[in-house]
Every structure is written in structure tokens, then in C-alpha cells.
């Protein structure tokens, strides 16, 4: 039990638990879909005018957080981490107020371990850097080339960049900006980060006492559910993993997908287990986030959803301290995206791939001035349940998120209200 509590608190704070990778980065139709949608917005006769864009995205491919015990090892060598020249930009990492970068206890935890081959766990690889650069190019086509919504040169007054205080997400943000602006900049790119105890870009098990209690219980329970436990016992036997080893499907998936994405060998016995591992990892994360329980999703992403809505309101009311701001970029994790997709009612029961993006566009009707929000996931427009169309009237969108959005004050009040609570 102590292991499970430790795992929930440490990995929960980085909000990656163990899993973060897709089987492979599959080619999608997202570029084509984004281009078609952009063409509609660029049309002067379109009734909608784009006012603001917010992109919440997952980091790129990385080294595993932990290797599967008792199976064939692979070499995670430093040459896998070399940054492509076209991803270099001039940037500076600060706290949310422009001061020195906060301490990074999660990253420090990674640096205490070394994978076979000499790299640290959880590091963005060359493959991952290129994935974020490609996402930046896709955003460039939509918001610079097709619609001329953004300037062609990076401007900190126009673009806000925030990341979790972890090297792979900071580097992912840098690579996306390099692709978006093709390395064109007059000023250094500020990448803002928060202290770990106040982070809102992942479910914060360190900063929220109640979430730590609820989350660690759900994590401990997830591997003991009858179907999952039976399958886990079977796969441990198939792979020759000793019964005493602490493994679960998310850990197995994490290492396996990392290998596959980088062309490194997997144990042959895993070939017949791939779909089952994917299914059970998603089953586990659904049990942890428990989307049927409003309170759990509130504590996981409530402050983040509140921030996204506040950005929209400030833009419409003209009350922003940066009136020229048009784009918010948030570099985060798979376990940031999953509860957000759940809260929006569009989680497809598939683990978010590397560089997956959840994009919120604010539009205003040219004649009526009515505000609309359009949500896309990996370049595909989403019809949010509770919305009357893909272009969702803002009041309907706010109503959808009202069950989960939490102001900072309310969030902290709920987080600290653990009196008399031993376990769920």
C-alpha cells in the first residue's frame, strides 16, 4: 500500500501516472480537416470572426518513465535526444510573473534514475521534438497562412506560452513555437511555469489534499479490479515477470509504446497482448479519474477549465492586461487531456497520442456579435454534448463546463476540506 500511495503522490503531481504514449504516432486526416475548416473561417462571407485560440497539447515522444522488469532491455542512448536544428529558438523559462524559474521536484525525481543506455526517464526525444514542430506547422497553416489570424513573427504580446515545470513539456513548447513561427522572432519566447504546489496543468496530487486521498485510493484499487487483475496476472506470466514485481498495464504500455515509437525491440510475447494492454490501460485511467463522479473531475481539471473560460471572458469584455493576445499555448500531459476530454463529454476511450492537441476557438458572429466556441481534438471538430452545434453558443459551452470549472478560491476550499475523511 505504501508503494501505491507513493506512486499516486509522486506521479500524480506530474500527472502522467505511468502512461503517456500511443502505440505509434499514426498519420491522421487532421491536416486536411484543419485546412478545410480554416478555409471556411478565412472566407470574408463567413458569419464567424475568429477572436481567440487556446491550445492545450501533450508533449512529444519520450523515454519511458520506468522499464518493464524482467524483460529484454533496450538501450536508451543520449543520441536519441539530439534536437533538430530547425527546432532551436531563443527562449527563457520563468515563473508565472516573469521571475526566476521555480524549483522542479518532479524533474529532480526523474534525474535520480538512469535508464539502460544512459538517459533519464521521461525525456523528450528527437522524435518527440519533431512531432511538436509538426504540430506547430499545422497551427501555422491554419492561423497564419490560411487565415492571417496571427502575425508571421513571434510576439509575446500576441502569444502566451505556459508549460508544466518539466523539461519534456518545456522543450515541447519550444519546438511547437519553432514550427509555428519558423524560428522567426524579435524577442526571446517567455515560457511560463508554476511552482509544483500550485500547478493547474495536471491533476495536482501534491497541491490538493482531498485529491491525494481520493486519487491514491483509486490508483490502489485500479489494478485489483477483477478483470484487470486477471489479465495482469496472465500477461505477467506470458512475459516472465516475477509475481512480486510491482507492475500494471499503464506501466507496461508506457515502456512498450516508447520502444515501438523509437524502433526499439519489444518482447515477442507482447505481440498478442497489444490491444489488451491498450484497453486495460484506458480502463485503469477511467477508474482513476472516475468521470461519473463530478467531484473527481472538478479536482483534476477544475482550475484549468476556469482559466480557459476566464481567458474567453477577458477577450470578449476587453479586460485583458494584454489586449493584443490572440493565442494561449499550454504544454501539458496525456493525463491533462484525458480528464478535460471527459469533462467535455468527448473522450473516445483511446489514450491521447504524442502531441495531441485540444483546441478551443472563440468566434464572434459578425452581425449579432454572439460568441461561439468551437472545440477540436487532433484537428477534428467536436460536437460537444449539450451544445446545439459544432459552433457552440458560449452560454451553452459555459453550461457544459459549469459542473467542473472551479475558481482558485473554491478549488482550495474543497481541497482542504478533508475533515473526517479516511477513505472514499
Buried (B, 14 or more C-beta within 10 A) or exposed (E): EEEBBEBBBBBBBBBBBBBBBBBEBEEEEBBEBBBEBBEEBBEEEBBBBBBBBBBBBBBBBBBBBBBBBEBBEBEBEEEBBEBEEBBEBEBEBBBEEEEEBBEBBBBEBBEEEEBEBEBBBBBBBBBBBBBBBBBBBBBBBBBBBBBEBBBEBBBBEBBBBBBBBBBBBBBBBBBBBBBBBBBEBEEEBBBBBBBBEBBBBBBBBBBBBBBBBBBBBBBBBBBEBEEBEEBBEEBBEEBEBEEEEEBBBBBBBBBBBBBBBBEBEBBEEBEEBBEBBBBBBBBBBBBBBBBEEEBBBBBBBBBBBBBBBBBBBBBBEEEBEEEEBBBBBBBBBBBBBBBBBBBBBBBEEEBBBBBBBBBBBBBBBEEEEBBBBBBBBBBBBBBBEBBEEBBBBBEBBBEBBEEBBBEEEBBBEBBEEBEEEEEE
